[in-house]
Each structure stands twice: as C-alpha cells, then as structure tokens.
C-alpha cells in the first residue's frame, strides 16, 4: 500500500469511481421498486426512479444478463397500443445464508431466497463452547450451509448477541466470551463470500418492522434467549446509539443483590428473564406461574421508563412461545401501572408475528442491503 489518501488520487480515477457509485445507486433504485411494488414495465421504472428510459433500459439489460430479473410478458389488462413488457425479480436467482447465534446453546441457520423464503434449515449444538471454539463451530456451520445452496450465494448474514460495530466486529458478547472479534472479516475470508454481521435484536426488529406490521409510534423488540437484547426503531430508522450499544437493556441492574451475570455484575435484568434462567427455575420445582409473574414484573419495571421516554406504541417479545406469551401479558400490565395514561393508552406488549424466522428474515435483509442496496 502506498499510504496515500483517497483524495490524492487523480481526478480521472475519482470520476470513474463516482460513475460506478452512481450506477450502483441507480441499480438499487430499480431493485428496490421491484422488491416493494412487484413487476413493472421499463416505463414504470423510469417514472418511479426519475431516470431516463435509456438508462433504465441499459440497467434492466444488465440485470437480465445477471439473472436477477426476468421478462414476464405483457400485463393482463387491455391497453391502447403495443403492451409493455413487464420485468420482475427472480427470487431464486441467488440464495442468502442466514445464521442466528442468539438461540440457547446452539447455532441455527437457513438458506433463503432473495425474498426471504426458507429453502432449508439446519442447527448445531454449541455444547457450552465459547471463545475461539465457538467461532470455529460458527465458521464450519456457515460453510456447510453455503456449500449446500443450489444457487450462487449472494452473501451471509449473521445475527449475534452483544455489541456489534458497523464493520461487523463483535465488540462484546459475554455469553459467547467474544470481545473485539472481527467476525465479519474472519467469516468472509473463510467462506469467500460477503458476510454481514449485526446484533440479533437489531436484526430481528428490522425484520419485524418490515414484515411483521410494526406500530407507527415506534417499535421496540426484545430477544429473550441465552441473553436479553433489544432493538429500537423510531420513525422508520434503527437506533444504534453511541458506540452501537443501543438496546443493551439486558445488562441494566434491577436487583443489586441478585445473581451474578455473564457480564460480571450482579442482578442484571438478564439474570431474571433470560431463557436458561427461567428454565432452571422451573426445573428446580418453582411454579411456572410464579416464575413468569416475577420475571414479567421485573421486565415491565425495566421497560416502563423506556416506554414513557420514547412514547413507544408497542414492545414485541421474541423467544420460546411458551415463555414469551405469558411474559408479554404480565409485562404489559406492569408497564401500564408505572406510566402516565397518555403513554399507556393503546400501548401493548405482544409476541412477534414472525416466530423464529424474524431473525433469519432480518439477517437476509442485511445481505440484500449490503449487496443490492435493497432495504
């Protein structure tokens, strides 16, 4: 490397890069329209994008050659003159591999189409492995899914617990004993395909907001699994926060005299509502209703100031249905008891509408956004 700044490059080189970026942006505009609105004619695409018909025709020809879109013939309705030829996405042109690391003591994943349809699934136990050993399992698992795809793989999306940088580095995931792990870089080198990594709750909340009918007044999604994390969407925008740590509600102390948490502190919310903790309490003989009531009240107490501050319309819980469904009911009541009526009106805590596929769909979206500019 020469060490020169990109600004030191000759103007001609910068101009070429600008043209390439412009073309990539224009491609994304067309693909975004086809993803959101379905098949369209070239004239429709020109009108919706503001691009010239010549530019649209050129870009469509490129997408046709790549197999990402296909000509579908003329629309069924009658029109005066020559009917236009419609073009539409080919969902199975390429596949996306999605990996979910938030499931209790296992790595789960799927191969999906470009529109989020699951082609195949797989899962592998972690058996308590952490650190470099857990990373090796994830690498092999993702490699197996990638190799199993019957189509070219556009990329791999990974949803992981913990604090994740925009570059895909896992800054802190205590439950996996990962600190400053360049996960995206490591997997990209190992798999030889683009890899995108994001926090699991952030991934799930974008999947819920896009496909699960999120409330207009703001949406918060809590992932209850080995740990507890949250993702927040306000005004259609994912909230990252300073340092990318927005949503780490699981490590808010709710009882200073409580059990030790994986983060090293005591009495974090996670120690009361994480799935393994709830399962252990029930297995020890505590009444399930009592365990749920205690955990739900603590969850609602932690959520109340967030709901009041942001005036959220709803909080969505994602996790094992036998636990999150009753927890949602108790937590909603606890929140309403602790906020003003203006915040409690029409507020709800509900279970995700996407089930376990919310994270997988969200991880697919990471790849679509990164590789095709589609969100």
Order of alpha helices (4+ residues) and beta strands (2+ residues): alpha-beta-alpha-alpha-beta-beta-beta-beta-beta-alpha-beta-beta-beta-beta-alpha-beta-alpha-beta-beta-beta-alpha-alpha-alpha-beta-alpha-alpha-beta-alpha
